[in-house]
Amino acid sequence: MIGEFAELFDWLRAATSGWRFLFSSSYRNSTLARWKSNAWYYISWDIICGFSGIAFSILIAAGIIYLIFYS
């Protein structure tokens, strides 16, 4: 049970990483410093997860707005 909560927390943290990269200069600087020592495929995976997190959160917000105003 605790392991599932930890995994859920990791997924939520990954889902918000794109927004954190856009709006937090300290997170962006630490991420860029970490990327300097990583391979390109780790960096690509971080970028894909960041874009996906932003896209899914926008889709969820748009779905909620759609349900509120058009249902």
Beta strands, then each sheet from edge to edge (+ up, - down):
end
